[in-house]
Amino acid sequence: MKSIGLLYAFLLVVMMQSISINAQQVFTKNQIPSIKKDVTTLAADEMEGRLVGSAGEKLAYEYIIKRYKKMGLKKAGISNSYLQPFYAKPKVSPHSATQDTASIKGYNVVGFLDHKAQKTVIIGAHYDHLGYGQLGGSLVGADKNEIHNGADDNASGVAAMLALAERIKKLKLKNYNYLFLAFSGEEQGLWGSSFFAKNPTIDIKNVAFMINMDMVGRLDTEKRMAIYGTGTSPLWEEIIQTIKEPDFKINKHESGVGPSDHTSFYLQDLPVLHFFTGQHQDYHKPSDDAELINYEGLELVVDYIENLLTIANSKPVPLFTKTKDESNRNRNLKVTLGVIPDFMYSDKGMRIDGVSDGKPAHNAGLIKGDIVIKLGEHEVVDMMSYMDALGKFEKGQTIKVTVKRDDLIIVKDLTF
């Protein structure tokens, strides 16, 4: 009986250790109320769309600072503050009558969790949005004079960042320090993150890697999530293969270059990961409101990134790897279809996730769900071949566009 008792005690200890390890993998849940409060506050009409340089931006960064203070994050901006100001000029159309535009002053919000470690992890998300669309970017036009609240883009990412800050502090992942960065000016061209990466408030050589969250609030029923930058370190694939819960359908993209703030840090030779739950019909429209956010899904995204950070905490510092540029190589495209691509689609072709009224695709009779497989004589097999094909055409040109609609192959005339 004594030997059986000792064996039982041993197994109990092993079991408790296993429970302890597993408990660290997923934080005690139900942050949904605080996540929802963060999103609804940042996406409220009072913020007037959080345009860089506006009164709404100020209200937003004051709210983020309040949250940083409540969590006990240290000031890591300039002049013993949480803020890092920057100046930038909006891009002006060459056809505009006014060429001389004034600089806009924006603010990054920087909080630091100091574990006295040698290396620091940056966790970031942009908090600015389009305001009333007056600096461009709106898919309904600034003349509508409507507030673009940007609940998914990107109040959702900021809420996820704040939730992770609360978790990391309690989990005591002490092999790294953590810098929490809320960027502004992302919508105008990565203004805030580019400025920080070139003018960091900490030694950039001591940064281990950067995590970015942009539009993580619309997880669909298939739980599809894209992760960009998976090729920027060999460690990422190893960790992603390790994570079993939450059970996402992951769409991996190797490139460290893309249309969000992680790009600024990849260009400083840092490993990066960017999380994204997909485009939708409310993208850059006034209808991107807080009630449309999938809060349970948003918390699952936080769970996933927490798991990743927990595993990374026990691994060597990730080594940086350069990746091929999968971004839009034709940055000066003369034409557009006027569609929102489905960035979660991974089969052959380019699936349309939304069509803008009055644009070439709409006029040609293309609809949401169509899969573009040919533009003119150019085969479309993925997003890059789609962008390459667009670069071949001129305004006013009429081409044949071939799409797959359900089980049918349809050919339409399309004029740019």
Summary of the structure (lengths in Angstrom):
residues: 416
radius of gyration: 22.8
end to end distance: 84.6
largest distance: 93.0
contacts: 1431
relative contact order: 0.12
helix: 35%
strand: 21%
